[in-house]
Amino acid sequence: MTRSTTTFRVACAALALFAAATSAAHARSQGTPEQRRACRQDAMKFCREYVPNVQRITTCMERNIRRLSPLCRTQFR
């Protein structure tokens, strides 16, 4: 293998690793499927303007904790 081929392969492997790590972190940041099901309606009702920003939606939901459905509220404990 030439040096440029090796460099290219290393760069591709690093990019693939970065993409995989980013995807996993993104999936975790959006909560579990159970959490999403429990809070989807409340998120759309109280925090629609922040979609798709998960961090801002979470902050909004925490501000509206008393207005959330009981099932969703349990996800924030």
PyMOL commands that place a pseudoatom at each C-alpha (Angstrom):
pseudoatom trace, name=CA, resn=MET, resi=1, chain=A, elem=C, hetatm=0, pos=[0.000, 0.000, 0.000]
pseudoatom trace, name=CA, resn=THR, resi=2, chain=A, elem=C, hetatm=0, pos=[1.145, 3.485, -0.705]
pseudoatom trace, name=CA, resn=ARG, resi=3, chain=A, elem=C, hetatm=0, pos=[1.290, 6.165, 1.920]
pseudoatom trace, name=CA, resn=SER, resi=4, chain=A, elem=C, hetatm=0, pos=[-1.655, 8.061, 0.401]
pseudoatom trace, name=CA, resn=THR, resi=5, chain=A, elem=C, hetatm=0, pos=[-3.811, 4.906, 0.392]
pseudoatom trace, name=CA, resn=THR, resi=6, chain=A, elem=C, hetatm=0, pos=[-2.997, 4.256, 4.054]
pseudoatom trace, name=CA, resn=THR, resi=7, chain=A, elem=C, hetatm=0, pos=[-3.753, 7.863, 4.955]
pseudoatom trace, name=CA, resn=PHE, resi=8, chain=A, elem=C, hetatm=0, pos=[-7.044, 7.674, 3.065]
pseudoatom trace, name=CA, resn=ARG, resi=9, chain=A, elem=C, hetatm=0, pos=[-8.059, 4.464, 4.863]
pseudoatom trace, name=CA, resn=VAL, resi=10, chain=A, elem=C, hetatm=0, pos=[-7.185, 5.903, 8.268]
pseudoatom trace, name=CA, resn=ALA, resi=11, chain=A, elem=C, hetatm=0, pos=[-9.178, 9.039, 7.494]
pseudoatom trace, name=CA, resn=CYS, resi=12, chain=A, elem=C, hetatm=0, pos=[-12.188, 6.961, 6.381]
pseudoatom trace, name=CA, resn=ALA, resi=13, chain=A, elem=C, hetatm=0, pos=[-12.010, 4.812, 9.514]
pseudoatom trace, name=CA, resn=ALA, resi=14, chain=A, elem=C, hetatm=0, pos=[-11.817, 7.910, 11.727]
pseudoatom trace, name=CA, resn=LEU, resi=15, chain=A, elem=C, hetatm=0, pos=[-14.782, 9.461, 9.936]
pseudoatom trace, name=CA, resn=ALA, resi=16, chain=A, elem=C, hetatm=0, pos=[-16.833, 6.262, 10.312]
pseudoatom trace, name=CA, resn=LEU, resi=17, chain=A, elem=C, hetatm=0, pos=[-15.985, 6.076, 14.007]
pseudoatom trace, name=CA, resn=PHE, resi=18, chain=A, elem=C, hetatm=0, pos=[-16.938, 9.724, 14.504]
pseudoatom trace, name=CA, resn=ALA, resi=19, chain=A, elem=C, hetatm=0, pos=[-20.249, 9.209, 12.667]
pseudoatom trace, name=CA, resn=ALA, resi=20, chain=A, elem=C, hetatm=0, pos=[-21.095, 6.157, 14.782]
pseudoatom trace, name=CA, resn=ALA, resi=21, chain=A, elem=C, hetatm=0, pos=[-20.295, 7.953, 18.033]
pseudoatom trace, name=CA, resn=THR, resi=22, chain=A, elem=C, hetatm=0, pos=[-22.312, 10.997, 17.003]
pseudoatom trace, name=CA, resn=SER, resi=23, chain=A, elem=C, hetatm=0, pos=[-25.324, 8.863, 16.048]
pseudoatom trace, name=CA, resn=ALA, resi=24, chain=A, elem=C, hetatm=0, pos=[-25.253, 7.007, 19.370]
pseudoatom trace, name=CA, resn=ALA, resi=25, chain=A, elem=C, hetatm=0, pos=[-24.994, 10.226, 21.357]
pseudoatom trace, name=CA, resn=HIS, resi=26, chain=A, elem=C, hetatm=0, pos=[-27.826, 11.758, 19.358]
pseudoatom trace, name=CA, resn=ALA, resi=27, chain=A, elem=C, hetatm=0, pos=[-30.071, 8.752, 19.975]
pseudoatom trace, name=CA, resn=ARG, resi=28, chain=A, elem=C, hetatm=0, pos=[-29.374, 8.821, 23.735]
pseudoatom trace, name=CA, resn=SER, resi=29, chain=A, elem=C, hetatm=0, pos=[-30.051, 12.567, 23.925]
pseudoatom trace, name=CA, resn=GLN, resi=30, chain=A, elem=C, hetatm=0, pos=[-33.572, 12.066, 22.630]
pseudoatom trace, name=CA, resn=GLY, resi=31, chain=A, elem=C, hetatm=0, pos=[-34.565, 9.747, 25.467]
pseudoatom trace, name=CA, resn=THR, resi=32, chain=A, elem=C, hetatm=0, pos=[-35.844, 6.219, 25.447]
pseudoatom trace, name=CA, resn=PRO, resi=33, chain=A, elem=C, hetatm=0, pos=[-38.793, 5.155, 23.275]
pseudoatom trace, name=CA, resn=GLU, resi=34, chain=A, elem=C, hetatm=0, pos=[-40.852, 4.924, 26.482]
pseudoatom trace, name=CA, resn=GLN, resi=35, chain=A, elem=C, hetatm=0, pos=[-39.980, 8.511, 27.437]
pseudoatom trace, name=CA, resn=ARG, resi=36, chain=A, elem=C, hetatm=0, pos=[-40.789, 9.786, 23.948]
pseudoatom trace, name=CA, resn=ARG, resi=37, chain=A, elem=C, hetatm=0, pos=[-44.171, 7.987, 23.934]
pseudoatom trace, name=CA, resn=ALA, resi=38, chain=A, elem=C, hetatm=0, pos=[-45.043, 9.314, 27.395]
pseudoatom trace, name=CA, resn=CYS, resi=39, chain=A, elem=C, hetatm=0, pos=[-44.229, 12.929, 26.537]
pseudoatom trace, name=CA, resn=ARG, resi=40, chain=A, elem=C, hetatm=0, pos=[-44.783, 13.366, 22.791]
pseudoatom trace, name=CA, resn=GLN, resi=41, chain=A, elem=C, hetatm=0, pos=[-48.236, 14.968, 23.124]
pseudoatom trace, name=CA, resn=ASP, resi=42, chain=A, elem=C, hetatm=0, pos=[-47.156, 17.262, 25.953]
pseudoatom trace, name=CA, resn=ALA, resi=43, chain=A, elem=C, hetatm=0, pos=[-44.046, 18.305, 24.041]
pseudoatom trace, name=CA, resn=MET, resi=44, chain=A, elem=C, hetatm=0, pos=[-46.140, 19.248, 21.022]
pseudoatom trace, name=CA, resn=LYS, resi=45, chain=A, elem=C, hetatm=0, pos=[-48.731, 21.009, 23.184]
pseudoatom trace, name=CA, resn=PHE, resi=46, chain=A, elem=C, hetatm=0, pos=[-46.369, 23.091, 25.336]
pseudoatom trace, name=CA, resn=CYS, resi=47, chain=A, elem=C, hetatm=0, pos=[-43.043, 23.213, 23.490]
pseudoatom trace, name=CA, resn=ARG, resi=48, chain=A, elem=C, hetatm=0, pos=[-43.792, 22.891, 19.767]
pseudoatom trace, name=CA, resn=GLU, resi=49, chain=A, elem=C, hetatm=0, pos=[-41.743, 25.969, 18.867]
pseudoatom trace, name=CA, resn=TYR, resi=50, chain=A, elem=C, hetatm=0, pos=[-38.535, 24.271, 20.054]
pseudoatom trace, name=CA, resn=VAL, resi=51, chain=A, elem=C, hetatm=0, pos=[-38.808, 21.131, 17.896]
pseudoatom trace, name=CA, resn=PRO, resi=52, chain=A, elem=C, hetatm=0, pos=[-36.334, 19.575, 16.914]
pseudoatom trace, name=CA, resn=ASN, resi=53, chain=A, elem=C, hetatm=0, pos=[-33.949, 21.047, 19.548]
pseudoatom trace, name=CA, resn=VAL, resi=54, chain=A, elem=C, hetatm=0, pos=[-34.064, 18.365, 22.276]
pseudoatom trace, name=CA, resn=GLN, resi=55, chain=A, elem=C, hetatm=0, pos=[-32.227, 20.454, 24.858]
pseudoatom trace, name=CA, resn=ARG, resi=56, chain=A, elem=C, hetatm=0, pos=[-34.657, 23.370, 24.479]
pseudoatom trace, name=CA, resn=ILE, resi=57, chain=A, elem=C, hetatm=0, pos=[-37.661, 21.022, 24.516]
pseudoatom trace, name=CA, resn=THR, resi=58, chain=A, elem=C, hetatm=0, pos=[-36.402, 19.452, 27.748]
pseudoatom trace, name=CA, resn=THR, resi=59, chain=A, elem=C, hetatm=0, pos=[-35.947, 22.879, 29.345]
pseudoatom trace, name=CA, resn=CYS, resi=60, chain=A, elem=C, hetatm=0, pos=[-39.436, 23.888, 28.233]
pseudoatom trace, name=CA, resn=MET, resi=61, chain=A, elem=C, hetatm=0, pos=[-40.938, 20.670, 29.606]
pseudoatom trace, name=CA, resn=GLU, resi=62, chain=A, elem=C, hetatm=0, pos=[-39.198, 21.224, 32.939]
pseudoatom trace, name=CA, resn=ARG, resi=63, chain=A, elem=C, hetatm=0, pos=[-40.631, 24.766, 33.077]
pseudoatom trace, name=CA, resn=ASN, resi=64, chain=A, elem=C, hetatm=0, pos=[-44.107, 23.322, 32.419]
pseudoatom trace, name=CA, resn=ILE, resi=65, chain=A, elem=C, hetatm=0, pos=[-43.768, 20.314, 34.736]
pseudoatom trace, name=CA, resn=ARG, resi=66, chain=A, elem=C, hetatm=0, pos=[-47.018, 21.059, 36.593]
pseudoatom trace, name=CA, resn=ARG, resi=67, chain=A, elem=C, hetatm=0, pos=[-48.974, 21.156, 33.337]
pseudoatom trace, name=CA, resn=LEU, resi=68, chain=A, elem=C, hetatm=0, pos=[-47.631, 17.838, 31.986]
pseudoatom trace, name=CA, resn=SER, resi=69, chain=A, elem=C, hetatm=0, pos=[-49.676, 14.662, 31.927]
pseudoatom trace, name=CA, resn=PRO, resi=70, chain=A, elem=C, hetatm=0, pos=[-49.050, 12.375, 34.925]
pseudoatom trace, name=CA, resn=LEU, resi=71, chain=A, elem=C, hetatm=0, pos=[-47.317, 9.776, 32.745]
pseudoatom trace, name=CA, resn=CYS, resi=72, chain=A, elem=C, hetatm=0, pos=[-44.949, 12.341, 31.252]
pseudoatom trace, name=CA, resn=ARG, resi=73, chain=A, elem=C, hetatm=0, pos=[-44.310, 13.971, 34.615]
pseudoatom trace, name=CA, resn=THR, resi=74, chain=A, elem=C, hetatm=0, pos=[-42.985, 10.664, 35.968]
pseudoatom trace, name=CA, resn=GLN, resi=75, chain=A, elem=C, hetatm=0, pos=[-40.279, 10.716, 33.264]
pseudoatom trace, name=CA, resn=PHE, resi=76, chain=A, elem=C, hetatm=0, pos=[-38.761, 13.825, 34.867]
pseudoatom trace, name=CA, resn=ARG, resi=77, chain=A, elem=C, hetatm=0, pos=[-38.269, 12.273, 38.324]
for i in range(1, 77): cmd.bond("trace and resi %d" % i, "trace and resi %d" % (i + 1))
show_as sticks, trace
zoom trace
